[in-house]
């Protein structure tokens, strides 16, 4: 700056009139002007932090919007103040070293690097602030943008490093980039996992395949739990046994995994439990046997004057029971169906959705329903198939339960 050069010449003139020795005249003038520049930088920092910053923060606090509180936080204002000081120093300090060209070159290089560093730090904090603003919007899956945030930060840091190296070697950044292009194959090999993680993290985020808080299952990687964090290189999952599994993002993209988010958002969780009915217990019920069901709502469309199959009536009864359950979701599929007969009997499957999605409550609903089924089966003259146990074999061989109890 012309002002700094003029100040340097003015101080030199004062020293000459004061009779300062010629050998130290330039040194004293340089030190004096550099000290003045530092004082100006300190004054700028004081004005920014003590006068301007409080006014900005008070104005931001009075606004109804919340995003400006994050974007213009005290930390952000401090970064702006530091960058202003660095710009003042880079504009004035090199000219204070005119009498020492070698020193001026090094001071200029250092100031340029400091400016680049300050800009990189400021941009990174702006990215973090924008990310926090998105996270504060609960309707947006912003927490899944963590990988994208890290990618932008890495890109900015890499650009800053390239510019810093170009300043040190006094070459154009394009020359540095062309040199990096020649070694791209080596970089691809060294940073293969990071590059794959970067691309996969972007795909997971942009396609909304995964969010923190999702329950996923990936048996290949021993993952069955809640996603804690989605970063550039890892996906952290806490299993239900409280263990932590970390999986590379590209593994989830290249292989399949199951996300249970749709189940939670739907409001219902499927129950599909089956049991086998002994074929020998399936038979017709005569009119006298079905007369006790004539007032039941689930037999309204049946002609009870004709024989009915006990298994068919049992299925209708279970469907009616499910429809009356408080936890059943009426808008979703609910049925009791028969599957392909097997050597173990006729499989009967109960299929419906319950609003109890929490694990313990969900298991209680299943267990209570199965207990009810097992207790109700005999009322329709049916038997549940069970493979022969040791007690059955002993009874067939002529022993009794007393022999087992005595052992």
C-alpha positions in Angstrom: 0.0 0.0 0.0 1.1 3.6 -0.8 0.3 4.7 2.7 2.6 2.1 4.3 5.4 3.1 2.0 4.9 6.7 2.7 4.9 6.0 6.5 8.1 4.0 6.1 9.8 6.9 4.3 8.4 9.4 6.9 9.8 7.3 9.8 13.1 7.0 8.0 13.3 10.8 7.6 12.6 11.3 11.3 15.4 8.8 12.2 17.8 10.7 9.9 17.0 14.0 11.5 17.4 12.4 14.9 20.9 11.3 14.0 20.3 7.6 13.9 23.2 5.6 12.5 22.8 4.7 8.8 23.4 1.0 9.5 20.4 0.6 11.8 18.2 3.4 10.3 16.3 1.0 8.0 16.0 -1.7 10.6 14.6 0.8 13.2 12.2 2.2 10.6 11.0 -1.3 9.6 10.5 -2.4 13.2 8.6 0.9 14.0 6.3 0.7 10.9 5.7 -3.1 11.5 4.8 -2.3 15.1 2.3 0.4 13.9 0.8 -2.1 11.4 0.3 -4.6 14.2 -1.3 -1.9 16.4 -3.7 -1.1 13.5 -4.5 -4.8 13.2 -5.2 -5.0 17.0 -7.4 -1.9 16.7 -9.3 -3.5 13.9 -9.8 -6.7 15.9 -11.0 -4.7 18.9 -13.5 -2.7 16.8 -14.8 -5.9 15.2 -15.1 -7.9 18.4 -16.0 -5.2 20.9 -18.1 -2.7 18.9 -19.5 -4.3 15.7 -20.0 -7.9 17.0 -22.2 -7.0 19.9 -24.4 -4.9 17.7 -24.8 -7.7 15.1 -25.4 -10.4 17.8 -28.1 -8.2 19.5 -29.8 -7.6 16.1 -29.7 -11.3 15.3 -31.1 -12.2 18.8 -34.1 -9.9 18.3 -35.2 -11.4 14.9 -37.8 -14.2 14.9 -35.9 -16.3 12.5 -33.6 -19.0 14.0 -31.3 -19.6 11.0 -29.5 -16.2 11.5 -28.7 -17.2 15.1 -26.8 -20.2 13.8 -25.3 -18.5 10.7 -24.1 -15.4 12.7 -23.1 -17.1 15.9 -20.4 -15.7 18.1 -18.0 -18.2 16.7 -18.8 -17.1 13.2 -18.4 -13.4 14.0 -15.1 -14.2 15.6 -13.9 -15.9 12.5 -14.9 -12.9 10.4 -13.0 -10.6 12.8 -9.9 -12.8 12.5 -10.1 -12.8 8.7 -10.4 -9.0 8.8 -7.2 -8.7 10.8 -5.4 -11.1 8.5 -6.5 -9.0 5.5 -5.2 -5.8 7.1 -1.9 -7.4 7.9 -1.5 -8.9 4.4 -2.3 -5.5 2.9 0.1 -3.5 5.0 2.8 -5.6 6.6 4.7 -6.7 3.4 5.1 -3.0 2.4 6.7 -2.3 5.8 9.6 -4.5 4.7 10.5 -2.6 1.6 14.1 -2.2 2.7 14.6 -6.0 3.0 13.4 -7.6 -0.3 14.0 -11.2 0.9 12.1 -10.6 4.1 9.3 -8.9 2.1 9.0 -12.0 -0.1 8.7 -14.3 2.9 6.2 -12.0 4.7 4.1 -11.8 1.5 4.0 -15.6 1.2 3.1 -16.1 4.8 0.4 -13.5 4.6 -1.1 -15.1 1.5 -1.1 -18.5 3.2 -2.8 -17.0 6.3 -5.5 -15.4 4.1 -6.1 -18.7 2.4 -6.2 -20.4 5.8 -8.7 -17.9 7.2 -11.0 -18.2 4.1 -10.9 -22.0 4.4 -11.7 -21.9 8.1 -14.5 -19.4 7.5 -16.0 -21.5 4.6 -15.9 -24.7 6.7 -17.7 -22.9 9.6 -20.3 -21.6 7.1 -20.9 -25.2 5.9 -21.3 -26.5 9.5 -23.7 -23.6 10.2 -25.8 -24.4 7.2 -25.8 -28.1 8.2 -26.9 -27.2 11.7 -29.7 -25.1 10.3 -30.9 -28.0 8.2 -30.7 -30.3 11.2 -32.9 -27.9 13.2 -35.6 -28.4 10.6 -37.2 -31.6 11.9 -39.1 -32.2 8.8 -35.9 -32.6 6.8 -33.6 -35.7 7.0 -30.7 -33.3 7.4 -28.7 -35.5 9.7 -28.2 -37.9 6.8 -26.4 -35.1 5.1 -23.4 -35.5 7.3 -21.4 -37.3 4.6 -22.2 -34.5 2.1 -21.1 -32.0 4.7 -17.8 -33.8 5.2 -17.3 -34.1 1.4 -17.7 -30.3 0.9 -15.3 -29.6 3.8 -12.7 -32.0 2.3 -13.0 -30.3 -1.1 -12.5 -26.9 0.4 -9.5 -28.0 2.4 -8.0 -29.7 -0.7 -8.5 -26.5 -2.7 -6.9 -24.5 0.1 -3.9 -26.9 0.2 -3.5 -26.7 -3.6 -3.5 -22.9 -3.5 -1.1 -22.9 -0.5 1.3 -25.1 -2.3 1.1 -23.0 -5.4 1.9 -19.9 -3.3 4.9 -21.6 -1.7 6.4 -22.8 -5.0 5.3 -19.7 -6.9 3.5 -21.6 -9.5 -0.1 -21.4 -10.9 -2.6 -23.8 -9.2 -3.4 -25.2 -12.6 0.2 -26.5 -12.8 -0.3 -28.2 -9.4 -3.6 -29.7 -10.6 -2.0 -31.0 -13.8 0.7 -32.7 -11.7 -2.0 -34.3 -9.5 -3.7 -35.5 -12.7 -0.6 -37.4 -13.7 -0.5 -39.2 -10.4 -4.3 -39.8 -10.3 -3.8 -43.6 -10.7 -1.6 -43.7 -7.5 -4.1 -41.5 -5.6 -7.0 -43.7 -6.7 -5.1 -46.7 -5.3 -4.2 -45.1 -2.1 -7.5 -43.4 -1.4 -9.7 -46.1 -2.9 -11.8 -46.6 0.3 -12.3 -42.9 0.8 -13.4 -42.3 -2.7 -15.8 -45.3 -2.7 -17.1 -44.1 0.7 -17.5 -40.6 -0.7 -19.5 -41.7 -3.7 -21.6 -44.3 -1.7 -22.3 -41.8 1.0 -23.6 -39.3 -1.5 -25.8 -42.0 -3.1 -27.2 -43.1 0.3 -28.0 -39.5 1.1 -29.4 -38.3 -2.2 -31.6 -41.4 -2.7 -32.7 -41.2 1.0 -31.7 -44.9 1.5 -30.4 -44.4 5.0 -30.9 -41.9 7.9 -29.6 -41.8 11.4 -32.3 -43.4 13.6 -33.3 -46.0 11.0 -33.6 -49.6 12.0 -31.7 -51.7 9.4 -30.7 -55.4 9.1 -27.7 -56.5 7.2 -27.0 -60.2 8.1 -23.8 -60.3 6.1 -22.2 -57.7 8.3 -23.9 -58.8 11.6 -25.9 -55.6 11.7 -29.4 -55.6 13.2 -30.1 -52.4 15.0 -30.4 -48.6 14.8 -28.2 -46.4 12.7 -26.3 -44.0 14.9 -24.2 -42.1 12.4 -23.7 -41.9 8.6 -20.3 -40.4 7.8 -18.1 -40.2 4.7 -16.3 -43.5 5.4 -18.4 -45.4 7.9 -22.0 -46.2 8.9 -22.2 -46.8 12.6 -25.0 -49.2 13.8 -25.9 -50.1 17.3 -27.3 -53.6 17.5 -30.1 -54.5 20.0 -27.5 -56.3 22.1 -25.8 -52.9 22.5 -22.8 -53.8 20.4 -21.6 -51.4 17.7 -21.0 -52.4 14.1 -19.3 -50.1 11.6 -19.9 -50.8 7.9 -18.4 -49.0 4.9 -21.1 -47.1 3.0 -20.1 -48.7 -0.3 -20.9 -52.2 1.2 -24.5 -51.1 1.9 -24.7 -49.8 -1.7 -23.2 -52.8 -3.4 -25.0 -55.3 -1.2 -28.6 -55.4 0.0 -29.8 -54.4 3.4 -33.3 -54.1 4.9 -34.5 -50.8 6.2 -37.5 -50.9 8.6 -38.3 -47.2 8.2 -41.3 -47.9 6.0 -42.8 -50.0 8.7 -42.4 -47.3 11.3 -43.8 -44.6 9.0 -46.8 -46.8 8.1 -48.0 -47.1 11.7 -48.2 -50.8 11.6 -45.9 -53.8 12.1 -46.6 -57.1 10.6 -47.4 -60.2 12.6 -47.2 -63.5 10.6 -47.3 -66.5 13.0 -48.2 -70.0 11.9 -49.0 -73.3 13.6 -49.9 -76.8 12.3 -53.3 -78.5 12.8 -53.3 -82.2 13.0 -55.1 -83.5 9.8 -56.8 -86.2 11.7 -58.7 -83.6 13.8 -60.2 -81.9 10.8 -63.9 -82.9 10.4 -67.4 -81.7 9.8 -69.5 -80.2 12.6 -73.1 -81.3 12.6 -75.9 -78.8 12.9 -76.3 -79.5 16.6 -72.7 -78.8 17.2 -72.7 -75.5 15.4 -76.0 -74.2 16.9 -74.0 -72.6 19.8 -72.4 -70.2 17.4 -75.6 -69.0 15.7 -75.6 -65.7 17.6 -71.9 -64.9 17.0 -71.3 -62.1 14.5 -68.7 -64.0 12.6 -71.2 -66.7 11.6 -73.7 -64.2 10.1 -73.1 -65.3 6.5 -73.0 -69.1 7.3 -75.8 -71.6 6.9 -75.5 -73.3 10.3 -78.3 -75.7 9.4 -75.7 -77.5 7.2 -72.5 -79.3 8.3 -69.5 -76.9 8.6 -65.8 -77.8 8.7 -64.4 -77.1 12.1 -61.1 -75.7 10.6 -63.0 -73.2 8.4 -65.1 -72.0 11.4 -61.9 -71.7 13.5 -60.3 -69.5 10.8 -63.4 -67.3 10.7 -63.4 -67.1 14.5 -59.7 -66.0 14.6 -60.3 -63.4 11.9 -63.1 -61.9 14.0 -60.9 -62.0 17.1 -58.1 -60.2 15.3 -60.5 -57.5 14.0 -61.6 -56.9 17.6 -58.1 -56.5 19.0 -57.3 -52.9 20.1 -53.8 -53.0 18.7 -54.8 -54.3 15.2 -54.6 -51.7 12.4 -58.0 -51.9 10.6 -56.8 -50.3 7.4 -54.1 -52.9 6.7 -54.4 -56.5 5.5 -55.7 -59.0 8.1 -56.4 -62.7 7.5 -56.1 -66.2 8.7 -55.0 -68.5 5.9 -54.1 -72.1 5.2 -50.7 -73.0 3.7 -49.6 -76.0 1.7 -50.2 -79.2 3.8 -47.0 -80.8 5.1 -46.2 -84.1 6.9 -46.7 -82.2 10.1 -50.3 -81.2 9.3 -52.1 -78.2 7.8 -50.2 -75.0 8.5 -52.5 -72.1 9.5 -51.0 -68.6 9.4 -52.2 -65.6 11.2 -51.4 -62.5 9.2 -52.2 -58.9 10.2 -50.6 -55.6 11.3 -50.4 -54.3 14.8 -49.8 -50.7 16.0 -47.5 -51.9 18.7 -44.1 -51.4 17.0 -41.9 -51.2 20.0 -40.1 -54.5 20.4 -41.3 -55.6 23.9 -44.9 -54.6 23.2 -44.8 -56.3 19.8 -43.6 -59.6 21.2 -46.3 -59.4 23.9 -49.0 -59.1 21.3 -47.6 -62.1 19.4 -47.3 -64.2 22.5 -50.8 -63.3 23.8 -52.3 -64.1 20.5 -50.6 -67.5 20.2 -51.6 -68.4 23.8 -55.2 -67.6 22.9 -55.0 -69.7 19.8 -53.6 -72.7 21.6 -56.3 -72.4 24.3 -59.1 -72.1 21.7 -58.2 -74.9 19.3 -59.8 -77.7 21.4 -63.1 -75.9 21.5 -63.5 -76.6 17.7 -62.4 -80.2 18.0 -59.0 -79.5 16.5 -55.6 -80.5 17.7 -52.3 -78.7 17.2 -49.6 -81.0 15.8 -46.6 -81.6 18.0 -43.7 -84.0 17.3 -43.6 -86.9 19.7 -41.5 -86.2 22.8 -39.6 -88.5 25.1 -42.7 -88.7 27.4 -44.9 -89.8 24.4 -42.3 -92.6 23.5 -42.2 -93.7 27.1 -46.0 -93.9 27.3 -46.2 -95.9 24.1 -43.6 -98.3 25.4 -45.7 -99.1 28.5 -44.2 -96.6 31.0 -46.0 -93.8 32.6 -45.5 -90.3 33.8 -44.9 -91.7 37.3 -41.7 -93.4 36.1 -40.3 -90.1 34.8 -41.3 -88.2 37.9 -39.4 -90.8 40.0 -36.2 -90.4 38.1 
